[in-house]
């Protein structure tokens, strides 16, 4: 029974795919195995998404302002 635990521990530690990233320093947080490049790319994507959202909000505000102006003009013409 004790041999099974030792064997299991050895086999799980022998996986170079698990150990190598830690040895090479590519993984900053063992629970979050993103490389620095991947983190930077993710941050860039988030920034781009935020910019797109801001642009969409600005466009919506402009459209609302235009609609309000049109309504005011129609009211003035109606008087």
N, C-alpha and C positions, 0 to 999 in steps of 0.2 A: 504494500500500500504506500509506504514512504517513497519507494522508487518511482512510483507513478508521478508523484508531485515533483520530484527532482527532474524527471524526464520532461514533464510538461514545462517546467520553468526553463530548462535548457533550450527546448525547441522554440519557445516563444521569444527567448532572447536572441536566438540565432538568426532571426529574420533581419537581414541587412536593410530591408526596406523600412523597417521601424527605427533601427539604430543609426543608419548612415546619415539621415538628415540632421539628427542631433549632433553627430560628430562633426559634420561639415559646418555647422553653425547656421544653416539655412532656416532653421525653425527657431523663431524667437520665443514662442509659447508652445510647449508640447501639445496642448489641447487645441491649438489653432494653427495647423500646419500650413500657413501661407508664407510664401517667400516675400522678401521686401518688394520685389518687382510686382508681385501680385497685389500686395497691399497698396502700392502706389497707383496701379491701374484701377483698383477698386475705388480709391479716393477720387481719381480723375473722373471716373464714370459718375460718381455721386455729384461732383461739382457740375458736370455737364447737365445732369438731370435737374439740378437746382436752377441752373441758368435757363433751361428750357421752360421750367415751371414759372420762373419770374417773367420771362418773355410772354408766356401765355396769359399771365395775370395782367400784365401791362396792356396787351391787346384787348382783353375783356374790358378793362377800365376805359380804354379809348372808345370801344364800341358803345359802351353805356353812355359816355359823355356825348357821343355823336347822336345817339337816340334821344337823349334829353334835349339837345339843341334843336333837333328836328321837331320834337313835341312842342317846344317853346315857340318855334317859328310858326307851326300850324296854329297854335293858340292865338298868336299875334295876328295872323292872317284872318282867322275866324272872327276877330273882334271888329 
